[in-house]
Amino acid sequence: MKKGKVLTKGQITVAVMLIALGGAIWLNAKFLPSGTKYLGETSYVSKTEDKDAVQTAAKTETKEDYFSKSANDRKKAREEAVETVEELLDTDKLTDADKKTALQKIELIAKRIEAESNIETLLKAKGFENALAVISDSGVSIVVKSQGLTSAQTMQIQEIATEQSGVSLDKIKIIPIA
């Protein structure tokens, strides 16, 4: 490394990729439906005479497909991030410290994927029909299909999330979708 250089190109590239990964995770958590908005709902797109029937059909389809679509989107984003970091590792321009940082980030992604999968599996075992967990630097967001959560169910979700992710209760967000 040359004197006077604080950051190398490899370090900057790894930092940019990590920021992009963090942004993707944040956007995924931010745009989870709040229960009153349905992105792409047909009532906003077309003007039909039977709006109630169209809205009901759109809401049902959106909720059922939401969990699988979100899981697939999350998987694709993570695969792209890991692929990019792996490509960086293959270059000869990275220092050993850069490679070590990149490997740590891949390991963090793998741990998050495992924890999310464990949370989702355990929630399904507890009787939640559909569940989606998203772990980010700021905490854990859990979306569950439920008509309403009892305090016992909320405690179950929180317990599972803290055990699997190691995140404190104040950083766990539970989002029920009817």
TALIN-V285676 format. One record per helix or strand of 2 or more residues. SS is the DSSP state (A for helix, B for strand). FROM is the first residue (numbers start at 1). TO is the last residue. If there is no record, write none. Layout:
BEGIN
ss:from:to
SS:FROM:TO
SS:FROM:TO
END
This chain:
BEGIN
ss:from:to
A:9:30
A:42:45
A:51:90
A:96:125
B:131:136
B:139:145
A:151:165
A:169:171
B:172:177
END
